[in-house]
Every structure is written in structure tokens, then in C-alpha cells.
Amino acid sequence: MTHEDVHDRASFVAYVAELRGRLVAKPDEWENIDLPSFLEAMEAWAHDGDKPAHQNPWRHTADVLTAATVYE
């Protein structure tokens, strides 16, 4: 499952579970593995981004979470 598969509450919940599983299984693939750095990356991505938000709020939130895993 990817962030592009998120379209409603149920798929968002499934995606968050997927992200958590990826973090536990392969933390080396994440740039921001602790909460402070993850939140800082979310803030920076939102501040720096010039792409319009996805019209579906569930998908947009999934996009933000995905970006925060690797954004520096």
C-alpha cells in the first residue's frame, strides 16, 4: 500500500499501520525515526512545498506523513 491508495478513513488507518510496520522492519530506510525529527520534517515539508494539497484530506494527510519519513 502507498499513500496514493488512501481515499478514506479506513484506507488511511491501514496506511498508517503500514508505515509503522515499515519503520519497525526497516528503520534505516527512514530519515526521521524519532518524533521530534519526524515532526520537524513535516513542518519543513509543509513550509517549503509549492505543490497544492490533494483535494481529499485523507490522501493529503497520507502525503504529509510519507514526506516526513525522508524529508530533510
C-alpha positions as CSV (number, residue, x, y, z in Angstrom):
1,M,0.0,0.0,0.0
2,T,1.2,3.5,-0.8
3,H,0.0,7.0,0.1
4,E,-1.7,7.1,-3.3
5,D,-4.0,4.3,-2.2
6,V,-5.5,6.4,0.6
7,H,-9.0,7.7,-0.1
8,D,-11.0,7.4,3.2
9,R,-10.6,6.8,6.9
10,A,-10.2,3.1,6.6
11,S,-7.5,3.3,4.0
12,F,-5.7,6.0,6.0
13,V,-5.7,3.8,9.1
14,A,-4.4,0.9,7.0
15,Y,-1.7,3.1,5.6
16,V,-0.6,4.4,9.0
17,A,-0.3,0.8,10.1
18,E,1.7,0.1,7.0
19,L,4.1,3.0,7.8
20,R,4.5,1.8,11.4
21,G,5.4,-1.7,10.1
22,R,7.9,-0.3,7.7
23,L,9.6,1.8,10.4
24,V,9.8,-1.2,12.7
25,A,11.1,-3.5,10.0
26,K,13.5,-1.2,8.2
27,P,14.3,2.0,10.2
28,D,17.4,2.6,8.0
29,E,15.1,3.5,5.1
30,W,13.7,6.4,7.2
31,E,15.5,9.7,7.6
32,N,13.4,10.8,10.6
33,I,12.8,7.9,13.0
34,D,12.2,9.8,16.2
35,L,9.1,12.0,16.8
36,P,10.9,15.4,17.1
37,S,12.7,14.9,13.8
38,F,9.6,13.5,12.1
39,L,7.5,16.5,13.2
40,E,10.3,18.9,12.1
41,A,10.3,17.3,8.7
42,M,6.5,17.6,8.5
43,E,6.8,21.3,9.3
44,A,9.6,21.8,6.8
45,W,7.8,19.9,4.0
46,A,4.6,21.9,4.6
47,H,6.5,25.2,4.7
48,D,8.7,24.5,1.6
49,G,6.1,22.8,-0.5
50,D,4.7,24.6,-3.5
51,K,2.5,21.7,-4.7
52,P,-1.2,22.2,-4.0
53,A,-2.8,20.0,-1.3
54,H,-4.6,16.9,-2.6
55,Q,-8.4,17.6,-2.6
56,N,-9.0,14.5,-0.5
57,P,-8.0,15.4,3.1
58,W,-7.2,11.7,3.9
59,R,-4.9,11.5,1.0
60,H,-3.3,14.8,1.8
61,T,-2.5,13.7,5.3
62,A,-1.0,10.5,4.0
63,D,1.1,12.6,1.6
64,V,2.4,14.7,4.5
65,L,3.2,11.6,6.6
66,T,5.0,10.0,3.7
67,A,7.1,13.1,3.0
68,A,8.1,13.3,6.7
69,T,9.7,9.9,6.6
70,V,12.5,11.1,4.3
71,Y,12.4,14.9,4.1
72,E,15.4,16.8,5.5
